[in-house]
Amino acid sequence: MIIPGPKGPGDAIDVYLQPLIEELQELWEVGVETFDSSVHQNFKMYAALLWTINDFLAYGNLSGWSTKGKLACPCCNKDVFSMRLNNSIKQCFMHHRCYLPINHKWQIDKKSFDGTTEYGLPPKHLTSQDILDQVKDHEGVILSKDASKKTKVSHDNRRDNWNKKSIFFRLPYWSSLLLRHNLDVMHIEKNICDNVLGTIMNIKGKTKDTVKSRLDLEVMNIRLELHPIQKGDKFVLPAATYTLTHEEKHTFCMFLKQLKVPDGFSSNISHYVSIKEHKISGLKSHDCHVLLQHLLPLTLRGLLPKLVCEPLFELSLFFKILGAKTLRVEELEQIESQIAITLCKLEMNFPPSFFDVMVHLPIHLALEAKIAEPVQYRWMYPIERELYELKQLIRNLSCPEGSIAEGYIAKECMTLCSRYFTNIETKFNRLNRNHDVGSQEHKSDLLIFSQLGRALGSGMTWDLHMDEWEQAHLFVLKNCDAVQPF
Ligand SMILES: [Zn+2]
């Protein structure tokens, strides 16, 4: 078990992956005798690794393409366009105009964008042969962590971001996969939501609209109306269209504070809202997911000008369609061309420092979904939840790994034992948490959301007509005690 952090192995993770790769090679080439209990027979099982699911930092460690610096986007590879903001001291990823259809009117519009015209083509999609050609010189090279300065120089010399040839290339089929590593939609949603909320609410430390970013606008000679005005040794920032006024912030916070959602829909978002300070803090990934996909379009309508709202709503719709349980190719193609326009609209409104690499990544998500299907099987939620469970097992902070390993074994033993106990409460016979409606703890939970029943035999599905569906819906509600007061 390897815990990431300053002492984590970083790119040297390949050393630890060796046993896994050996087993995967065996599973592909030799196969493993496995018992099939349904037919009481042994069969030869073969297996292949489809792809890895990782956050953006681990993407760099696993793929070998560093996800830092000016070539941070692994999909755009060498062709990514990024720009150094000298005042904000960071890279920004704009230039989404290259994804627009040729001769689009925005391509010559210097003033609304970053002061330049854009005639370039979008980065080309790399084939597996392209990748193999690029990494061929890196065979067997693993850089130690303190070599980071040297890496930067070699990146600059080679004009790429490769740190190593990933150990996964030892798998015979790896180079022919269409998608090797997933961009994690969970973290992308979280980062974008944080950027948007921080900026429109002007939350100190979170907003991308600072004196430094306004000075960047001055250097780029765009958006004259937003340039900082020097008064003595201080700067005054003219109000921007993308920030909420004091009253608007109050309306926004009040909406979230009073919001009621169905059980299991989201955590209690009102806990994170401070009416007094007009601040939202401590949002978890899933809260950001709900906010971005469902709540922002509801709350911001009428608060921000249409020009600012529109791209935000489009972004919300993009993630909604992308995150759906059923994907349709034509819908994905539609959002793929639409997201370029949405990002361009954002570029016209928000400051350049808003566009970190996370805001750029949605441009690649529709294509990944076309290759690898629904996002819910390829994002970090299940993994993060498992990690959360594992972290709960830590009793001795000085040895977290050992503590987790021991706790995990104990839990397995307890689970096995509890299958044989009948006269005490175990996790197998415990009632659903929604069962006890009267209890103080879950006062807001309703019986209709609990699942006390259980299927009899195999199921059968058919589609209800809209009026049948409404009748059934109404019947349940009319016969449910908890709904009677309403
Ligand atoms: Zn990219």
Residues whose N, C-alpha, C, O or C-beta is under 5 A from the ligand:
A	BS01	ZN	C73 C75 C76
